[in-house]
Amino acid sequence: MVPHRFSRRMLSVALLVMQMAPAQDSTNPALASTGPAAKAPVTRSASDGAIITRRDARTITLKIPAPRGMIVDREGEPMAQNQVAYQVALQYPQFENADRGFVINWARARLAALAPVMANITVFSDDELFDHYRHRRWLPLLVTGQIGEKEARDLESKLTSGLVLHPVYRRYYPHGEVAAHILGYTGSVGRLPTGPINFNEPLWEESEGRAGLEKLFDSELAGEPGMKKLLFDESGNKLLEEQVKRPRPGGTLVTSLNLKWQLLAEKTLREGCKRGAFVVLDAVTGEVLVMASRPSFDLNRFIPGISEVEFKALNEDPATPLYGRAFQSAYPPASSYKPVVALAALNNGVVTEDSTIYCPAAITIGNHTFNNWTKTPEGDINVKRAIARSCNTWFYQVGIRTGPSVFLGLSRRLGFGERSGLPLIGETPGLVPSDDWMLKHEKRRILDGDTANLSIGQGSLLASPLQVAQAMAGIANGGALPKLHLIRQVQDSRGRVVKAPIPERKNWLGVDPHAVEVVRAGMADTVNEGGGTGRSAGLSYTKLCGKTGTAQWGPKSKNQRLAWFAGFLPEDNPRYSFAVLYEGRPNEKVSGGRMAAPMVKKFFEGIKDDIKDTIAPPQKALVVIDESAGVVAPVAEIVSEDGEPASEGYSRPPGNDVPLRALPVEPLDNDFEDPADDHEAGQPAPAPRAIRAIPVETDEVIENGVEEP
């Protein structure tokens, strides 16, 4: 269980509200709040009685918005949390027989005094200033945006009488752009009311999730508001301030992400490409460890709100930073798809481990010529060599012999063509074509030319980096495709686990285990043997299996290409699968071996110690015989490789033979739907209030993908 951490200061912010005494300025008569225009303070008790109506007395009940729960990584490191912020506010005193002009002049004088020391002061009309005094003078009138604690501390001594610092909570993302497309952001529920004070209105603007996990888990993160009661006499003196109910913070959302790895992946993308994506999965449990997209955007720009000008600039940026390429994009998977075709062919007996097929420089199918990426013959090669060399002409022939229904069917069992079920907004389902789809969109069934193109991951086949990494997890496992998870736990405000996923399979693959071993061996040769196209991804400490890919993508006029590198490690007992995408610029010459594979090497070498600890064989357990009881009992003693004890043993106390049982928790529903899909049949889907996915141009896909070492 990840410990629930919450700042005590967050819980005490509400107690600070309206207790900030206005700073006095006795040197400036225009700013003084004493004199005949203001009532002298009167000491009263809340229990004092009166026989006349107290026209200016008020009893006010206010809502204290709850601190929003944190979003953390798998180790409890915060990725979304709260911090104390401040807003400068006008705090009117109670004036005696004050007319409209006096109140407005009083407020204008203080706003003028604030202007030299504070930028971006809200502009108020005379009516707004006077109406606040008439209806809401017991509450502060916020006149600036939010500022941080350091800025507030520097500003405090410069404030004149009638100006106070009003504390509030605000959302804070300590790592800015990191995992921005996954975490999402919050926004204000609405502006504070004006006019007469309503019962239980909020002390400050409340927030709600607007995108990503913030939106999908809004109810778990929101918490329960508290309540405060205030009592003022007719002179404006506060007689009572009572916290009727303390706010309860929201729960903690524990993601499966590894923040250390995520930071390294995003750094690797920044240094390795202008646009791209990096995904790493636990191939055994299905947990998402890394999901990075480049470019990204700073989530803190949305807190407490983003201006229309700023949002328009982000939305219209040609680099599309609001677009999560790791899961919202749909690209041709190119040669990273070839292991799927090889596995289908082996499983169906079209080829064997040792059978060879002649690979010319090009083959003709119908009226089209399909080239090998090297433009030279490869000779007679087997399946492992075909994978390592990424020989197009081998896969054209084998794909046609196997049949599109066979390898496309395996694609679907590997997760292509459908959403993952993760809590993601705007996730693409990708596309695995069928005869029906081809008839509808191309007015023909899948022909041999289409099959040849599909067998090298081109044509109408589309997938996201997340889907490619998921397929690699399936090949790494061999027997089943694991169900993916992005959330490890949902904890309540006391740190108790209320929801948690259970590792489970998503699909049986139905493939021969030996066929899987052969494909793994071919992917290992891609990286670790001479002539392999992915040699630049080789690691110093373990054997990585991978597959390069280079796709021609988008309209011909752009001449734009993609570079892929996908796979898993280690070869003998796969634990992690991955996919890296490099999105080339128009007319840029790219290849998976030169662009994507080096990023994989840089990333996994950067976490070498973590990986080595994970994939190391388990230490031996020492088994001892309890002669007095006549039974064999395990003792928690660790032995070193040479068999010598590495630590002292631990003896179980008598009468403690029954192991502790875990409390049952509600399984986490992993079948998340895009909010745009959640609408009544026959009714139009509501417009999503989150980051919009930008459709990928796929009308003109050039045949014959390019592959370079």
N, C-alpha and C positions, 0 to 999 in steps of 0.2 A: 504494500500500500504506500502510495506517495503521501507524505505528511501534508496536512492542510495548513497553509501559512497565511496569516492575514495580519496586517499592520494594526496595532492597537490605536494608532493615531487616526486611522480611517474611522474607527468606531466613535472617536471623540469629536469628530468634526462637527457633528450636529450640536454638540454642547457649546461650541464656540459661536454658533450662529446667533446674531443679534446681541452678543455680549461684548462686541468690540466697541469700546467707548470712543466717541468722536474726539479727535485731537483738538485741543484748544489753541486759539491764536488771539491773545489779548492785545497784540500790537496793531491789528488791522480792524478798525471800527466797522468797516463794511462787512467783515466776516464774523463778527462777534454775534453769538446767539443769545446773549443776555440783554437785559434792559427792559424797557416798558413793553416791547413787542412780544416778549416771551414770559410765560408764567414762571414765578419763582418755584423751585422745587418744594414739594410738600411731602412730609413723611406720613405715609398712610399704611394701613394694614389691609390685606385682602379681605379681612373679616369685618371691616368697618361698615356700618350701616348708614343709610341716608333716607330722608323723607322726601327728597326732591329727585327728579330724573337727572341722571348724569349723562348729558347729551354726548360728551366726548369720551366717555369711558368705553372700553372695549374688552370683550372676552374673545380670544382668537384661538382656534384650534388648527394646527398646521400639520401637514404630512412631512415626515423626514424621509426622503428617498433612501432606499437601502444601497449600501455599497455593492457594486456588481462583483460577481465571483470571478476568480482568476481562470485563465487558460494557461496550462503549464505543459512542459514536455514530459517525456516518460520518466525523467529523474526529478521532476518537481521544479525545474527551472522556469521562472515566469516568462510567458510570451505575451500575455495581456493582463494588466493589473490596473490598480487605481492609484492616484496620487492626489494630494491636497492642492487645490488651486485657489486663486482669489480673484474677486472682482471688486473694483472700487465702486462704492455706492453712496448716494445722498441719503442721509438719515435726518429727516425733518424733526425738529423739536415741536412741542405744542405751543403755537402762538396764540396770544389772547387778542381777540377782535382783529385778527390779521386780515387785511383785504387782499384781493387778487394781486395787485401790483406789488405789494410788499413780499408776498410769497415767491413770486416769479423773480423779483430782484435778488432775494436771498439765495435762490437756487442758481441764478445766472452768475452771481459773484463767486460762488464756490466752483462752478464749472470753469470759469475764467482762471481761477487760481490753480486748477488742476492742469490746464492746457500746457503750461511750460514743462511739466514733469511727466506727462503721460500722453502718448499718441493714441489715435483712433478712439476718441471719445464719441459716444453715441450722441447724435443730434436730436434734441427734443424741441417740440413746439411749446409755446407758452401754455396752450391748453393742456398738454400732457404733463407739464410740470405742476400746474395748479390742480389738475384732477387727481394726481397722485397724492398731493397734500390733503385734499378733501376726503378721499376714500381710503387711502392706504398709507398714511403717514407713519403708522406704527411699524411698517415694514420698510426695509431699505429699497431705494430705487437704483437699480444697477445701471451704471453709466459707462462702463468699459467692458471689454472682453476679458477673458481669463488670462491671468499671469501666473508664473511659477512662484515657488516659495522664496527663492533668492531675490527675485525682482520685487516681490511684495515686501520683503524685509528692508530692502534699500529704499522703497517708496514710503514706508510707514511714517518716518519722521518728517516727511515733506507734506503730509496731508494737513489741511486746515480743519477747523471745527466744522462739523456737519458732514465730513467725508469719512467713511469707514472702509475697512477691508472686510469683504464678505466672503467667508470660506465656503468652498463647494468641493465635491468630488469631481474628478474627470478621469476618463479612460486614458491609459498610457501604454504604449507598446515599446518596451525597452530596446528592441532591436530594429525598430523602424520598418524597413522594407522586408525583413526576413519573414518568409511564409505568408506574405501579405494576402495572396489570393486564396489561401486556406483559412486564415484567421478571420478575415473580414473586418468590419469596423462598426461602430455604433453611431447613432444620430439622435438628436433631440426629439422627444415625443411631441413637443409643441412649446411655444413661448409661454412665459408666465402670464397669468390672467391680469387684466386691468379692471378698473372699476371697483366696486365694493368687494371686500375680502370675503371669499367663499369658505365654507366649512371644509377643512381637510385639504386645502390646496397646498401644493408642494412648496417647500422652502426655496428650492432652486429647480431649474429645468431638469426633468427626468430624461433618461436616455433609453434607447432600445436598440437591439441588434438590427443592422441594415444589410449585412452581407456576410457570407462565409459562416464559420462556426458561431460567430456572435449572433447571427440571425437564426440559424437552425436550432441552437440550444439556448434561445433567449429565455425561455421559462425557467430552465435550470440555473442560469446565471443571474437572473434578475433579483432574486432575494425578496424579502417582505419589508415594506416600509414601516417606519415607526410613527409615533404621534407625539406632538408637543402642544401644551396648553399655555397660553399667555394671558395675563390679566393686567390692564392698564386703567388708571383712574382718569378723571376728567382733565387732569393737568398733564397727562402724558407720562406719568411716572409708572414704571413697571412694578406692579405689586406681587406678581406671581409668575414664575417660569417653571413649569413642571413637565418632565418627560414622561408622558403617560405610558408609552410603549417604546421600547428600544428597537431600532431597525435590525433585522436579521440579514446578514450578508448572503449573497448568492452562493451557490455551490461551486465547487472547483471542477473544471473539465480537464482531465488528464489525457493528453493526446499520446499517440504512439511515436510521435516525432522525436528524434534525437537532436536536440538543439545544437550540440557541438558539431554533429555531422551536417546538419542543415546549414550552419554558418559556413562550413568548409565548402559544401557544394555550391552555395551562392557565390562565394569568393572565387571558386574555380570557374564558374560561368562568367563572372565579371572579367576575369583575366583571359578567358579562352574564346569568348564569342561576343557578338553584339546582341544576338537574339538566340535563345535556346532553352533547353529544359534538362533537368537531371532528376531521376527517380531511383530510389533504392528501397527494396522491399525485403522483409524477412521471408524467405521462401518456405519456411517451415510453418510459422504461425500466421502468415499473411499480413503482418503489421507493416504499415507504411512508416519507414524510418526517415526518408528524405523525399521531399517533393518541392522542387525549386523551379521557378520560371524567371527568365530574363528577357526584357527588363522588368523591373518591379516598380513599386511606388511606396512612399512613406505613409504608413497608416496614420501617423500622428497629424498629418495634414487634414484629416477628416474630423479631428477632435478639437473643439466641441462641434465644429461644423466647417464645411469647406465652401468658399465663395463660388458663385456661378462662373466667374472668370477663371479661377483655378481649375474647377472641374472641367470646364470646356477645353482648357489647354491640355489636360490629361486625356480627355476623351478623344480629342482630335490629333493627338501626337501620332505621327506616322509609325513610331516604334510600338504603338499599342501597349503601353505599360499596364493598363487595366486588364489585359487579356492574359489569363493563366495558361500559358502554353503547355504546361505539364499535363493538364487534364481537359482543357477546353479546346485544344487544337485537334485537327484531324489532318494527318499527313499520310502520303504513301509510305509504308514501312520499308520499302526497298529491300535490299538483300538481307536485312535483319529478319526477314520473313522466311528465308530459305530453309532454316532448320525445321520449320513446320512442314514444308513440302517434303523434305528428306525423311522426316519421321513418318509421315503418311505413306510414302512410297515403301519404306522398310516394313512398316506394319502390315501392309497389304501384299507384300511379296513381289512388288514390281521390281525391286532391286534387293540384293543381299549385301552383307558387309564386304564381300570380296568381289562381287561382280563389277565389271568395268563397262563404261560407255565411252565411245569416241566423241571428243568435243572439238568440233571444228571452230574456225574463227567466226563463222556465221552460218545460219541455216535459213532456208526460205520456207515460209508457211503461207500458202495462198499467194497473194501478190506482194507480200511484205518480206523484207529481209531483216532478220533479228541477229544482232551482233553480240559477240562476246566483248566484255569490257576491255580486254587486252588487245583486241583486234588481231590476235594470233591464235593458232590452234593450241589446245592443251593436251591433245593425244588421248589415249585410253586411260581413264582415271576412275577410281572407285568413289563411293559416297563421301568418305572422310576427306579425301583430297578435293572433291568438288566443293565441300563446305569450306575447307581451309583456303582454297583458291578463289572461292565465290564465282565459279565458272558458270556464266549465264547459259551457254549452249547446252550444258549438261542438264540444267534445271528446266529449260524449255522442253527438252525431250521427255524427261522424267515426269514433268507436270502433266503433259498431254497423255502419257501412258497411264498415269495414276488416275486422272480424271478430276475436273474441278470440284465435283460434288464431294469427293473423298477428302481432298486437302482443305477445302473451304469448310466442310463439316467439322474437321479437327480444329480449324481456326476458331469456330464458334465455341467449342468445348474448352478452348484455351482463353476465352474471354473476349475475343474480337467481336465487334458488331453489337455490343450492348454496354450499358453503363455498369460501372463496377459495384454500385450499391453503397459507395462511401458517402458520407455527409458532405457533398460538394455541390455548389450551385453552378449551373451552366455546364456540367460535364457533358462532353460529346459522347454519343454512342459509337462513333466511328461508322464504318460501312463494310460489310461483307456481302458482295453482290450475289444474286441468285438469278436463275432464268427468268423468274417473274419480274425482278427488278430490271434486268436487262431489256425485257420486252417493253416495260413501261417507259424506260428512259432512253434506250438505244434502238428500240424497235427490232430487236433480234435476240435470239438466245445466246448463251455463251459459246463462242466459236473457238477453234484451236488457236487462232491468233490472240484472242482474249485470254485463253488459258495460259499461253506462253508468257504473256505480260503479267498475269496474276502470279505465276509461279516464281517471279523474281520480285514480288511485292510492289508492282506498279499497276497501272490501269485504274480501275474504280475502287480498288481496295484502299481503305483509309483507316488509320488508327492513331490514337494519342500515345505519347511517351509512357503514360501510366499503363495503357493496355499492352504495349510491347513489353514493359517490365513484368507485368502480370503473366504474360505468355511464357516469359523466360522462367518465372517461378514454377509454372506448370511443368516445363521441360526439366527443370532442376529436380522437382519432386518425382516426376516420371509417372506416377500412378494417378495423381489427382491434382486438380487446380485448387489451391487454398482460397478460402473466402477472405477478402481483404478487410482490414480494420484500420481505422484512423483514430479511434477513441479507445483508450485502455480502461478508463474508469470515469464514472460520474460520481462525485462525492457531495454530500450535503454540507451545510455550513459548519458542522462539527467534525468534518473529516471522515464520516462514515461512508463506505462504498454502497451506493444504492443501485448502480448499474455497472455491469462489466461484461465484455464479450467473451465468448468461448471459442478457441481456435477450432475451426471446422472446415470441411471441404466444400467447395462450390460445385465442382463437376468431377465425375470420374472421366478420365481421358480414354480408357479402353485401348491402351496401346501395349505392345509387347515390351517387357522390361529390357530385353536385349537390344531392341531397336533404339530405345532411349540411350543405352550405353554407347551405341555406335555414334549417335548424333552428338552426345557429349564429347566423345573422343575427337570428332571432327571439329567441334568448336574449340577444344583444347589445342588442337593443331593450328587453328587459325591464329592463335596468340603465341604459341610456344615452339612451333616448328618452322623450318626454313620454307620460304614461299608463302607463308600465311599472311593474309591481308591485315591482321590486327596485331602485328608484332610490337607496335609502339605502346601497347597496353600491358605488356608483360610486367609482372610484379616480382619483387625480390624475395618474397617470403612464402608465397603459395602459388599454385597453378590456377590461373584464371581461364575460364571458358568464355569465348565471346564471338560476336559476328558483326562485321562491318556492314555498312550500307550507304549507298549514295543514290539519291532519287532526283530525277528531273521533275520539277514541281511548278505548278501554276501555269499561266499563259505563256505561249512561246515568246511573246514580245519582251517578257522580263528576263528570260534565260536564267532562271533562278533554280538553285539546287539545294538539297538537304544532305547532311551527313549524319549517319547513325553509328552508334556502337552500343550493343546490348549483349547481355550474357549473365553469368552467375559465377560464384566461387564459394569454396574451392572445388576442384573437379571431382575428387574422390567422395566427398560428402557435402554437397552444395548446401549453403546456408543463406546466402544473400543473392538476390537477383537485381538487375539494374538495367536502365536504358538512358542513354544520353543523346540529345538531339542538338545539332548545330544547324541553324537556319542561315543559309548563305545569302549574301547580298546579290542583287541582279548582276549577271555577268561574272560573278566570282567563281573561280575554279576551286571546288571543294572535293573532299573524299572522306569517308568514314575513318580510314586508317590514318589520315594526316590531321584531321580536325577533332573528331570525337574521341578516338581511342586515347590520345595523350591526356585528355581531361580525366578519363577514367583512371589512368595510371596515377596522375597527380592526386586525385581524391583518395584512392585506396592506399597509396603510400603514406598519405597524411594521417590516416587513422590506423596505421600498421599495428600498433600495440593493442588497440581495441579489438581488431580482427583476430590477431594471433591468440588473444585470451579466449575469444569466443570459439574458435575452431580447434583449439588445442584438445587432445583427447582427455577425458576425465581422469582425475587422479584415482588411484586404486583405493578401495575401502578395505580395511583390515577386518577380517571375521575372526572372532574368538569364541571359544567354547566355555560356557558357564557350567563348570563341573558340578557345582552344588545344585543347580536346578536341572542339570541333564539336558539342556537345550542349547542350540546354537543361536547366539544373539549378536546382531551387528553393533559395533561400537564406533562412535564418531571419532575415529582416529585416522589422520591422513598420513600416508606413507609416501616417500619419495620414489623416484624412478628405480633406485637400487634396492628398494624394499625396506629401507630403514625408516623407523618412525620419524615423522616430521613434527609431530606435536603430541602432547600427552592425551590419552584417551579420556572419554567422558562416560561415566557410568550412570545409567538411568536410575533415578530414585525408586525405591520399592513402592509398589502400589500405584505407579504412574505408567502402566503398560498401555493404556488407551490413549492414542494420539488425539491431539486437539482437532476439532472439526471446524471448518470454516463456516461462518454464517451464510445462509443462502442469500443470494442477491438476485435482483431481476436482470435477466439477460438483456444485453443492449441490442435493440433492434437495429440491424445494419442495413436494412433495405430503405434507404433514404430516397425520397423523390424530389426532383427539382420543383420548387414552389409553382413554377409556371405550368406543371402538369396536373396540379391539384385543383381541378375544377369540375363542375357538373357536366355530364355528357350532354353534348349539343350546345354548350355554352362556350363562348370564346375564352381562351386562357387569359388570366390577368397579366398585365405587363409586369415582368420581374422588377423588383426594386433593388437589384444587386448588379454587380458588374456584368455587362453584356458580353457574350461571346461573339467574336467577329468571325463570320463564315469564311472558310478557306476557299479560294478560287480553285476549282478542280475541273472546269469545263474542258480545258485543253491539256491533256497529259501526254507527254511525248513518250513514245515507246522506246524500249531498249535502255534500261537504266544504266547509269555509268558507275563503275566500281573501280577504285584505284587503291593501290596499297599505300 
